Amino acid sequence: MDFQYLQLEQDAQVATVWLNRAELHNAFNTQVIAELHTCFTALNDRDDIRVVIIAGRGKSFSAGADLNWMKAQSEASSTDNEADALKLAKMLQALATLKQPTIARVHGIAFGGGMGLASACDICVASTDAKFATSEVRLGLAPSTISPYVIRAIGARQASRYFLTAERISAEQAQNIGLVHEVASIDTLDQKVQEIVDALLLGGPEAQASSKQLIQMVNQQSLTEELLIQTAQHIAHVRQGTEAKAGLNAFLNKQSPSWIKSTTE
């Protein structure tokens, strides 16, 4: 498979999907989302692949949405906006429902959609310098399409704090709230990932696929078409609002949004 913004590597039974838009901290746009969806769909049909690792080139795992792309989408029609959001929702669903065990190898920042990508993986291993955030509200947005995966990872109670404050979450904090399974120095990150890969390869692939389905069933949070549409409609509505447009413009122009009051007022 040939991609513009991804690199797919295979080492025996392990596939690594590298986000390769390093100059923009692997931010999502329409093309990145489409390539990820295509890649995950193809990997799901590969019986020779036992484990899938998601990683980022450069200084970051992923900064989430490319804000210039988000700004353009805020000007689109409601129909186009919802269709675009649904593509992101379906990409995350394709990752979350892969038959193979998935590992997020996180270093640097994993904000917004980047945190969603890590949450949609079965296992998350982070470097000590990793930072997570659901940063959307500071832009006048909401973490809609990533919400099923983040809430599943950290629970509704923790989501209440971090969805509303958009605070940055250290790797240690992320481990404490259930998002991250293992924390390692950047020098030993790949070693820690390999340890988990080795453990996964000892399991039966059909049993692992069945176990993934079991977890979703018992967790009572099936990723239904209705849920995907609801989250897409939610973000489509929010990002067309005046607050979202003002927040995105403020960020891109390096200004404070209108809801942050000056201390001199």
N, C-alpha and C positions, 0 to 999 in steps of 0.2 A: 504494500500500500504506500502510495506517495502522498505526503502531506506538506502543506506550507508551514504550519505552526506546531507540528508534532514530530517527534522522532520515535519510532517503534523499534525496540531492540529485543532480540530473543536469545536467551542463554539456556540451552537445553529445554526444560519444561517451564521456564519462567520468562514472561514477557514484561518489559518495562516500557511504559508510555511516558515519554518525556514531553512536558509542555515546553515549547521552544520559541517563546516570544520574549526572550530575556530582557531586551531593551525596554520593555514596558511591564516588567515584573510578571510576565505570563498572564496578562490581563485578558479577559474574555471579550470577544466580539462575535459577530454572527459566524464568521469563518471558523474560529476556534471551536465554538460550540458544535458546529456541523461536523468538523473533523473528529472531535471526541466522540460524538454519537456514532459516526461511521465506524470508528475504531473499536468501540465497545461492542457494537453489534457484530462485527466480524470476529472479534475474539471469543464471543459467546458460542460461536460455531466451531471453535478449534478444540478438538479433543486432545491435541498434542500439547496444549498449554494448560498447566496445572495451577499456576499462581500469576496474578497480574499486579504489578507495582505501578503506582502513579507518582511521578516525581517532576520537579521543575528545574530547568536550566537557569544558570545565572545566580543572582543573589536571593531569589525568592521562590517559594512554591507557587503562589499565585496571589496577585493583588485583587482578584475578583473581577468585576465588570470594568471594562474600558469605559471611563466616564464620558469621553467624547461620543462613543457609541450609545451610551445611555441617554445622553443629551439629545442625540438625533432621534432616538426612539420616543422620547417624551413629546416630540413634535409630530409623530406619526398618528394616523387615525386609530381609533379604538380597536378596530378589527385587526389592523396590522400589528398594533402594539401587543394585543393578546396573543396573536399567532407567534410573534417573536418570543414572547415570554414562555409560551408552551414548548418551544424548541429547547430552551434551557431546562425546563422541567423534565422533558422526555430524555434529554441527555443524562441528567442525574439519575433518572429512573433506570436507564440502560446500565449505568455503572452499578447502582445498588442491587440490581437483579442479575448481574453476571453470575453464571454458574460457578465460576472459579472464585476462590478466596482472593480478596483484594487488600492491598496494603498501601496506605498513603505514606510516602516518605517526605516528611515536611521539614523544610529549613527556611529561615527568613520569615517573611510574612505570608500569612494565609488569611486574607480578609474577605468578607462578603462571600461571593461565590467560591473563593478559594477555600474558605472554611467549610462551605457546603460540600465541596468536592472531597475534602478530607473526611467529613462526617458520613458521606455516602459510602465510603470504603468500610470493609469489615474490621480492619485493624489500622491503627494510626501510630506511627513511630515518628517522634519529633526530635530535632536537635535542641540543645539547651538555649540557643538563640532564637528559637521560633516564637512568633507572636501571632495570635489569633484575634479576630474581632468580627462581630456582625456590625459593621460600621454604617449600615444603611440609614439609620434615623438621623445621623449627623448631616446627611445629604437630603433630608426630607423624603426619604424612601422607606421601604419596609423589607425585611428579609423573607419575602413570601415564598419563592420557589425553593429556597434552601431549607425552609422551616421544617418539613417532615423529617429531614435527615439530622439536622442539628438538635431538634427537640428529642428525637429518638436517642441521640448520643448523650445529651447532657441532662435531659429531663425538663419538664415544663417549668419547674421552680427556678432552676439556674437560667433557663432561657428568658424568664421574666426579667431578670437582672440585666443580662448581657444584650438582649434585643433592645431594651429600653435605654440603657446607658451607652452602648457601643464602646465600653471600656476595652482596652487591649488586655488580652489574656496571655500570660507567660506560659511557657511550656510546662512548668511545674504546676501552675494553676489549672491548666488544661488537663493535666493528668489527674489532679484532685477532683475535678468535676466530671470525669469520665470520658472526655473527648479523646484523650491521648492514652495509649496503653503503655508505651515505653518512651523514656527520655534518654538521649545519649549525646555525648559531645559530637561536634561536627566531624571529628576525626574517626569516631567509632560508630557513626550513624549507619553506614552501610554494613558493618559487621553485625549490628543489632538487627537490621532488616534481614540479613542472611540467616541469622539464628531462627527467626520466625519462619522464613521460607523453608528451612530444613525441617522444622517441626510440621509444617503444613504438608510437605511432601510425604510424610509418613502416614497420612490419612488417605482413605479411599475417596476418589474424586466424586463418585456418585453419592456416597454418604455425606460428603461435605456440601454438595449441591442441595441434597435433601435437608440437611441441617440448616442451611441458610433459609430455605422455605419455611422450615419449622419455626425459626426465630421470628419471622414476620407474622406467621399465623398466631403464635402465642402472644406476641407483642400487640396483636389486634390493631395493627396500623398498616394494612395492605395499601400498596401504592396503586390505587385504582385510577382509572381514567378520570373519574369524577373529582378525585383529590387533586390531580395534576391540573385540571381545568380550573378548579377553584383557586389554586395558588397562582396560576397564570393570570386569571382575571383580576386577582387582588393587586398584583404588582403593576399590571397594565393600567388599572385605575389610579393607583398611587402615583406612578411616575408621570402621569399626564396632569397631575394637580399643580397648582401654582406654587405650593411649597417645595415640591420636588424640583421644579424648574428653577426656582430661586436658589435652592441649595446646590444644585449642580453648577449653575452659573457662578455662584460665589466660590465654590471650590476651584473651578477651572481658572477663575480670575484671581485666585489667592486672596480672597476676601472672607470676612466672617459673614455667615448667613444672618438674615434679619432677626431670627429668634434669639441670637446671642446678643444681649444688651451690653453696651459699653459701661464700664465702671464709673464713667464720668456722668452718666445720665441720672 
